[in-house]
Every structure is written in C-alpha cells, then in structure tokens.
Amino acid sequence: MDVARRSSPMTPGQRRLAEAMQRGDHFIGEHAERIETSRYVDPQRHERELSTFFRAMPTALCPSALVGKNEMVRHDLTGLDLIVTRDGEGQVHVLANSCLHRATRLVETDAVQPAKKIICPYHAWTYTPDGSLRALPRPDSFPGFCKEGKALTRYPVAEHGGLIWFIGDPQAQADFSLLEELGADLDAIGIGDMAFFERATHEVAADWKMVVDAFCEGYHVKRLHARSIGDFFADGVNVADRIGPHQRFIVGRTDHAMEVDLDDWDAVREVMTFTYQLFPNSIVIVSPDYVNLLVVHPDGVGRCRVENFMLVPPDADAAVMEPRWRKSWELLDGHTFGGEDFRAAALCQRGVESGHRDDMLIGTLETGVAVFHAECDARLEI
C-alpha cells in the first residue's frame, strides 16, 4: 500500500479494546431486550429529541478537512441554515446564513468557496469570515445604524478529533467537555491530519435513530451486506466499551485472530475495524486506508438525511491510490450504505409505522442498540 506508516500510539482505551479483541473477549449481551416502537414515530418525543440533543448538546457538522483557511461552506441539514467558515488564522466559525439587512440567504450553493468576504447577493452587505459586518453600501440611508459591533448570529463551535462540532442554540453555553476524551481517540487515529476526498447526502425515509441503530451492531453484517462487504468481516466478532455517552467498537475482520503489533496502526486496521457512535447522531468507521464519517440529521418524524464524508491519508501517492479510494467510495456510499443500511432502516420504519408491533426484539449481538437507546432515554428522563 502506497501510504506512509503511522506511528501515533493508541490511547489507553483503544489499546484495552484491541487487547480484548486479541483475547477473544467478545461483546455479547447477557440477555435479549425489548424496546418500544413508539420511539420512532412519536411527534412529541421527536420534538424533545430536537431540543435536548440537537439544540443543547454538541453535534458533529463535518470534518475539519472540509474547510480550509479563508473558506466557507453552507450547511442546512440540521434544520438551521448555517455557514461554516474558517478565517485566515485557522479559527472555525458557525454562522446563521441570513443577512442582517433583509434576512437574505448569503450562501446558496453547497460547494466550498472562498470566504475572505461574505457578500450578500441582494444589496452587497459584506461580512468577514467570523461574521462581523465589514461594510454596507450607502450607509447614509440607514440613519442611526452603526455597523461597529454588528455580526451575523454565531453558534458555539469547537474542533475535537479532526471534526467540527457545534451547539444548535446561539445562546447555549459553549460546553464541549464531553468531547475531550473522545477527541484524543480520534486524534490517535489521525483524523485531523487526513485529507477530504468525497461527500454525499442521502435522504432516508426513516427516523434518525433507526439509521444510528444499524451502526451499533454487527449481527447484520454477514447477512445484509452479503453482496458488498460481508466477506471482509467475521460473523458477530466485536468488542465494545463507552466514552461517556459515546460508544467505541472494534469489529473483527476475517483475519481478526492474526497476531499484530498493537503499536502498528496500519497492521491493526487490517484486522480490526474501529467504529465510533458519537452521541447522538454520528458514526466514524476506520477502514484500513480511509475513514468514513456519517452524520445523521433528523428531517421530521420518520425522516432523516445522512451526510457521508470520506477522508484519506494526506501523504499517499494520489495517482496510485485515487482509483482504489474511488472504488471504495462507490461501493460504500452507493451500495453498502445507500443500498443496504439505509434501505434496511427505511424498511424497519415502514414496519414500525404499520402499527403491527408495539415493541422490537434486540438480541445479544445487538447490545449496542440497547445501550444507545438507554442513553437517549436517560437524557430525555424517560
């Protein structure tokens, strides 16, 4: 593989989990559980989830690598029309995509673009990357208005582990402490040093939690993914633990029993797939030579949108690796995720909405699903 070897050590938590995989201490629950199906269709619960998880807690927006210095990108999947910018000093900002003048949407396209100046397309009011109002035409026509100190609405934002996180309430306290230990894990993987490769958005006819469920268990892998990636993985071989509200998994690849040096990240990634469920709505999947970030955004009761990002090593020979990465992207985004995981989530949603069942059964190989819902219920005080 034409990618430089990495020597960054595992965190203590990553190493403990990898050692458990080597010992065969696999993550199997003690008993099957049942969870009620109303959690996927109840409008009142949905509103509580939005206010509790998506307006009061840090949630991931995108990889840090997506936005360079003096660049910006529009992001409206959260239900809040936002602009993500990075100023000339490298500081990230999340701003309301609405001009102070007539509330015009400032950025219209989804493409990453220059952000030294953010210019309103209607009357050319101009802002800096941090949202400060820099200039307006004919200021004399606004008697009593002073541009000094005026700025677009700013949301709390931070970078941890190579990801940009924000809190969806501009008045919320900027508390990102739940991400510090998690960020150390993602830093050890090297996500903050990786390069952006590709992204896509999928509209899924399923509750956001239904999609997250799919990435909290490995019971389905050999069956649902039999025609895509199933042959790469062992059946039901995984270990797991928690980092606060987040879950950390290792899924065993077909060579999971092979002896590897745990100080050699590249060797580890050939036999163990680290996967993270970042509470509440994001998934990180660490493949041998790339990483996928999936961010699941609620889009109403029984609907969501999933943004998939692929990151690759920055020091690889792109001419050699690009065809391989492109093939992996097309397999995962178009087939495994889009055609299998998201389709299965939509089928589950249709079954729940039919009203035939009041609960669903969670087996001992699906304990991560039960853990995720227990965390949701605890934070909603249900």
C-alpha positions as CSV (number, residue, x, y, z in Angstrom):
1,M,0.0,0.0,0.0
2,D,1.5,3.4,-1.0
3,V,0.6,5.1,2.2
4,A,3.2,6.2,4.8
5,R,3.1,4.1,8.0
6,R,1.8,5.9,11.1
7,S,3.5,5.6,14.5
8,S,0.9,7.5,16.6
9,P,0.2,5.4,19.7
10,M,-3.2,4.2,20.6
11,T,-4.9,5.8,23.6
12,P,-5.1,3.5,26.7
13,G,-8.8,2.9,25.9
14,Q,-8.2,1.9,22.3
15,R,-5.4,-0.4,23.4
16,R,-7.6,-2.1,26.1
17,L,-10.3,-2.7,23.5
18,A,-7.8,-4.1,21.0
19,E,-6.3,-6.4,23.6
20,A,-9.8,-7.7,24.4
21,M,-10.3,-8.5,20.7
22,Q,-7.0,-10.4,20.7
23,R,-8.1,-12.4,23.8
24,G,-11.4,-13.2,22.3
25,D,-13.4,-11.3,24.9
26,H,-16.2,-10.5,22.5
27,F,-19.1,-8.2,23.2
28,I,-22.2,-10.3,23.8
29,G,-25.0,-9.2,25.9
30,E,-26.3,-11.3,28.8
31,H,-29.9,-11.3,27.5
32,A,-32.2,-10.2,24.8
33,E,-34.1,-7.0,25.3
34,R,-37.2,-5.3,24.0
35,I,-37.7,-1.6,23.2
36,E,-41.0,0.0,22.3
37,T,-41.5,1.0,18.7
38,S,-43.3,4.3,19.6
39,R,-39.9,6.0,20.0
40,Y,-39.5,6.0,16.2
41,V,-42.9,7.6,15.4
42,D,-44.0,9.8,18.4
43,P,-44.1,13.5,17.3
44,Q,-43.8,14.7,20.9
45,R,-40.7,12.6,21.6
46,H,-39.2,13.8,18.3
47,E,-39.6,17.5,19.4
48,R,-37.9,16.6,22.8
49,E,-35.0,14.9,21.0
50,L,-34.5,18.0,18.8
51,S,-34.4,20.3,21.8
52,T,-32.4,18.0,24.1
53,F,-29.9,16.5,21.7
54,F,-29.7,18.8,18.7
55,R,-30.1,22.2,20.2
56,A,-28.4,21.8,23.6
57,M,-25.6,19.2,23.0
58,P,-22.5,19.3,20.8
59,T,-23.1,17.5,17.5
60,A,-20.7,17.0,14.6
61,L,-21.2,19.0,11.5
62,C,-18.3,18.0,9.2
63,P,-14.6,17.0,9.1
64,S,-12.2,19.8,9.8
65,A,-10.5,19.0,6.5
66,L,-13.6,20.1,4.6
67,V,-13.0,23.8,5.2
68,G,-9.5,25.4,4.8
69,K,-8.3,28.9,5.8
70,N,-10.5,31.7,4.4
71,E,-13.0,29.2,3.1
72,M,-16.7,28.5,3.8
73,V,-19.4,26.0,3.1
74,R,-23.2,26.2,3.5
75,H,-24.7,23.6,5.8
76,D,-28.5,23.3,6.1
77,L,-29.0,19.7,7.1
78,T,-29.5,20.4,10.8
79,G,-32.7,22.4,10.1
80,L,-30.7,25.5,10.8
81,D,-29.4,27.3,7.7
82,L,-25.7,27.7,8.6
83,I,-22.4,28.8,7.1
84,V,-19.3,27.1,8.4
85,T,-16.2,29.3,7.9
86,R,-12.5,29.2,8.7
87,D,-10.8,32.6,9.0
88,G,-7.2,33.4,8.0
89,E,-5.9,32.5,11.4
90,G,-7.5,29.0,11.1
91,Q,-10.3,29.6,13.6
92,V,-13.6,27.9,12.7
93,H,-17.0,29.8,13.0
94,V,-20.6,28.6,12.5
95,L,-22.9,31.5,11.5
96,A,-26.5,32.0,10.6
97,N,-26.9,32.1,6.8
98,S,-29.1,35.2,7.0
99,C,-28.1,38.9,6.3
100,L,-28.6,41.5,9.0
101,H,-30.4,43.7,6.5
102,R,-33.3,41.9,4.8
103,A,-32.6,38.3,6.1
104,T,-31.4,37.2,2.7
105,R,-29.6,33.9,2.4
106,L,-26.0,34.8,2.0
107,V,-24.6,31.5,0.6
108,E,-26.6,29.5,-1.8
109,T,-24.5,26.6,-3.0
110,D,-23.2,23.5,-1.2
111,A,-19.7,23.9,-2.7
112,V,-16.7,25.0,-0.5
113,Q,-15.8,28.5,-1.6
114,P,-13.6,31.5,-0.6
115,A,-14.6,33.4,2.5
116,K,-12.3,36.4,2.9
117,K,-15.5,38.3,2.2
118,I,-19.1,37.1,2.6
119,I,-21.2,39.3,0.3
120,C,-25.0,39.4,0.4
121,P,-26.3,38.7,-3.2
122,Y,-29.1,41.2,-2.7
123,H,-27.7,44.5,-1.5
124,A,-24.0,43.6,-1.1
125,W,-23.7,43.9,2.6
126,T,-20.3,42.4,3.4
127,Y,-19.1,40.3,6.3
128,T,-15.8,38.8,7.4
129,P,-15.3,35.1,8.0
130,D,-16.2,35.5,11.7
131,G,-19.5,37.1,10.8
132,S,-18.6,40.7,11.6
133,L,-20.3,43.3,9.4
134,R,-17.5,44.9,7.4
135,A,-19.3,47.3,5.0
136,L,-22.7,48.2,3.5
137,P,-23.5,50.4,0.5
138,R,-24.9,53.8,1.1
139,P,-24.7,53.8,4.9
140,D,-26.2,57.3,4.9
141,S,-29.6,55.7,4.0
142,F,-29.6,54.0,7.4
143,P,-29.6,56.9,9.9
144,G,-28.8,55.8,13.4
145,F,-27.4,52.5,12.3
146,C,-23.7,51.8,13.2
147,K,-22.0,48.8,11.7
148,E,-19.5,48.6,14.5
149,G,-20.1,45.5,16.7
150,K,-22.7,44.1,14.4
151,A,-22.4,40.5,13.3
152,L,-24.2,37.5,12.0
153,T,-25.6,35.2,14.6
154,R,-22.8,33.0,15.9
155,Y,-23.3,29.4,17.2
156,P,-21.0,27.8,19.8
157,V,-18.3,25.8,17.9
158,A,-15.2,23.8,18.6
159,E,-12.9,21.3,16.9
160,H,-12.1,18.0,18.5
161,G,-10.5,14.9,16.9
162,G,-10.5,16.4,13.4
163,L,-14.2,17.2,13.4
164,I,-16.1,20.5,13.6
165,W,-18.7,20.4,16.4
166,F,-21.4,23.0,17.2
167,I,-24.3,23.5,19.5
168,G,-27.6,24.4,17.7
169,D,-28.6,27.2,20.1
170,P,-26.7,30.5,19.8
171,Q,-27.4,31.3,23.4
172,A,-26.2,28.0,24.8
173,Q,-23.2,27.7,27.0
174,A,-20.2,26.6,24.9
175,D,-19.6,23.3,26.8
176,F,-17.7,20.8,24.7
177,S,-16.2,18.8,27.6
178,L,-17.9,15.6,26.6
179,L,-15.6,15.6,23.5
180,E,-12.2,15.8,25.1
181,E,-11.5,12.1,25.8
182,L,-13.3,11.2,22.5
183,G,-11.1,13.7,20.6
184,A,-8.0,12.0,21.9
185,D,-9.1,8.7,20.3
186,L,-9.8,10.4,17.0
187,D,-6.5,12.2,17.2
188,A,-4.7,8.9,17.7
189,I,-6.4,7.6,14.5
190,G,-5.1,10.7,12.8
191,I,-8.4,12.1,11.5
192,G,-7.3,15.7,12.0
193,D,-4.4,15.1,9.6
194,M,-6.4,13.4,6.9
195,A,-7.5,15.0,3.6
196,F,-11.0,15.4,2.4
197,F,-11.9,13.0,-0.5
198,E,-15.6,13.0,-1.1
199,R,-19.1,13.6,0.4
200,A,-22.7,12.9,-0.4
201,T,-26.1,13.4,1.2
202,H,-28.8,10.7,1.3
203,E,-32.5,11.3,2.1
204,V,-33.7,8.3,4.1
205,A,-37.4,7.5,4.9
206,A,-36.6,6.5,8.5
207,D,-36.3,8.1,11.9
208,W,-32.7,9.2,12.6
209,K,-32.3,6.7,15.4
210,M,-33.2,3.9,13.0
211,V,-30.1,4.7,11.0
212,V,-27.9,5.0,14.0
213,D,-29.1,1.6,15.2
214,A,-27.6,0.0,12.1
215,F,-24.1,1.0,13.1
216,C,-24.4,-0.1,16.7
217,E,-24.4,-3.8,16.0
218,G,-22.6,-6.3,13.8
219,Y,-25.3,-9.0,13.7
220,H,-26.5,-7.8,10.3
221,V,-23.1,-7.6,8.5
222,K,-22.8,-11.1,7.1
223,R,-26.4,-11.1,6.0
224,L,-27.4,-7.6,4.9
225,H,-24.0,-7.0,3.4
226,A,-23.6,-10.4,1.8
227,R,-23.2,-8.9,-1.7
228,S,-20.9,-6.0,-0.7
229,I,-18.6,-6.1,2.3
230,G,-19.8,-9.1,4.2
231,D,-16.9,-11.3,3.2
232,F,-14.4,-8.9,4.7
233,F,-15.7,-9.5,8.3
234,A,-16.1,-12.3,10.8
235,D,-19.7,-13.1,12.0
236,G,-20.6,-11.4,15.2
237,V,-17.0,-10.8,16.3
238,N,-16.7,-7.5,18.1
239,V,-15.8,-5.8,21.3
240,A,-17.1,-2.5,22.7
241,D,-17.0,0.0,25.5
242,R,-18.1,3.6,26.2
243,I,-16.5,7.0,26.3
244,G,-19.1,8.9,28.3
245,P,-22.3,8.9,26.2
246,H,-20.3,7.7,23.1
247,Q,-19.8,4.1,22.1
248,R,-16.5,2.6,20.8
249,F,-16.5,-0.7,18.9
250,I,-14.0,-2.9,17.2
251,V,-15.5,-5.2,14.5
252,G,-13.3,-8.2,13.7
253,R,-12.3,-8.5,10.1
254,T,-11.8,-12.0,8.6
255,D,-8.2,-12.1,9.8
256,H,-9.1,-10.7,13.3
257,A,-7.3,-13.7,15.1
258,M,-4.0,-12.9,13.4
259,E,-1.3,-11.7,15.8
260,V,-0.5,-8.0,15.2
261,D,1.7,-5.4,16.8
262,L,-0.7,-3.0,18.6
263,D,1.8,-0.2,18.2
264,D,1.4,-0.5,14.4
265,W,-1.8,1.3,13.5
266,D,-1.7,0.1,9.8
267,A,-1.4,-3.5,10.9
268,V,-4.2,-3.1,13.4
269,R,-6.5,-1.6,10.8
270,E,-6.0,-4.5,8.5
271,V,-7.6,-6.9,11.0
272,M,-9.7,-4.7,13.3
273,T,-12.2,-2.0,12.2
274,F,-12.6,0.7,14.9
275,T,-16.1,2.2,14.8
276,Y,-17.4,5.0,16.9
277,Q,-21.0,6.0,17.6
278,L,-20.6,9.7,18.5
279,F,-23.7,10.5,20.6
280,P,-26.2,11.4,19.5
281,N,-26.1,11.1,15.7
282,S,-22.7,10.5,14.1
283,I,-20.7,7.4,13.1
284,V,-16.9,7.1,12.4
285,I,-15.7,4.0,10.6
286,V,-12.0,3.4,10.4
287,S,-11.1,1.3,7.4
288,P,-7.5,0.2,6.5
289,D,-6.7,3.2,4.3
290,Y,-9.5,5.7,4.8
291,V,-12.2,6.9,7.3
292,N,-15.9,7.5,6.8
293,L,-17.9,10.0,8.9
294,L,-21.6,9.6,8.7
295,V,-23.8,12.4,10.3
296,V,-27.5,11.6,10.6
297,H,-29.7,14.7,10.7
298,P,-33.4,14.4,11.7
299,D,-35.7,15.8,9.0
300,G,-39.1,15.4,10.6
301,V,-40.8,12.4,12.2
302,G,-39.8,9.3,10.3
303,R,-37.3,11.0,8.0
304,C,-33.7,11.9,8.1
305,R,-30.8,13.0,5.9
306,V,-27.4,11.3,6.2
307,E,-24.2,13.1,5.1
308,N,-21.3,10.8,4.3
309,F,-17.7,12.1,4.2
310,M,-14.7,10.1,3.2
311,L,-11.2,11.1,4.4
312,V,-7.9,9.7,3.2
313,P,-4.2,9.9,4.2
314,P,-2.7,13.2,3.0
315,D,0.8,11.7,2.3
316,A,-0.4,8.9,0.0
317,D,0.5,8.8,-3.7
318,A,-2.8,10.1,-5.1
319,A,-2.1,8.9,-8.6
320,V,-1.8,5.3,-7.3
321,M,-4.5,5.4,-4.5
322,E,-7.2,7.5,-6.1
323,P,-8.7,4.7,-8.2
324,R,-8.7,2.4,-5.1
325,W,-10.4,5.1,-3.0
326,R,-12.9,5.9,-5.7
327,K,-13.8,2.2,-5.9
328,S,-14.2,2.0,-2.1
329,W,-16.3,5.2,-2.1
330,E,-18.7,3.9,-4.8
331,L,-19.0,0.5,-3.0
332,L,-19.7,2.0,0.4
333,D,-21.7,5.1,-0.4
334,G,-23.7,3.8,-3.3
335,H,-24.1,0.2,-2.3
336,T,-23.3,-0.7,1.3
337,F,-24.7,2.4,3.0
338,G,-27.1,3.7,0.4
339,G,-28.5,0.4,-1.0
340,E,-28.3,-1.7,2.2
341,D,-28.0,0.1,5.5
342,F,-30.3,3.0,4.7
343,R,-32.8,0.8,2.8
344,A,-33.0,-1.6,5.8
345,A,-33.6,1.4,8.1
346,A,-36.5,2.5,5.8
347,L,-38.0,-1.0,5.8
348,C,-37.8,-1.1,9.6
349,Q,-39.5,2.3,9.7
350,R,-42.3,1.1,7.4
351,G,-42.8,-1.9,9.6
352,V,-43.0,0.3,12.7
353,E,-45.4,2.7,11.1
354,S,-47.7,-0.1,10.1
355,G,-48.6,-0.4,13.8
356,H,-48.4,-4.2,13.9
357,R,-45.9,-4.3,16.7
358,D,-45.6,-2.4,19.9
359,D,-42.0,-3.4,20.5
360,M,-39.0,-4.9,18.8
361,L,-36.5,-7.6,20.0
362,I,-32.8,-6.7,20.5
363,G,-30.6,-9.8,20.6
364,T,-27.3,-10.4,22.5
365,L,-25.3,-9.4,19.3
366,E,-27.2,-6.1,19.2
367,T,-26.5,-4.9,22.7
368,G,-25.0,-1.6,21.3
369,V,-28.5,-0.7,20.0
370,A,-29.9,-1.1,23.5
371,V,-27.1,0.9,25.0
372,F,-27.7,3.8,22.6
373,H,-31.5,3.9,23.4
374,A,-30.8,3.7,27.1
375,E,-28.6,6.8,26.8
376,C,-31.3,8.6,24.8
377,D,-34.0,7.7,27.4
378,A,-31.8,8.7,30.3
379,R,-31.1,12.1,28.8
380,L,-34.8,12.6,28.0
381,E,-35.6,11.4,31.5
382,I,-37.9,8.7,30.2
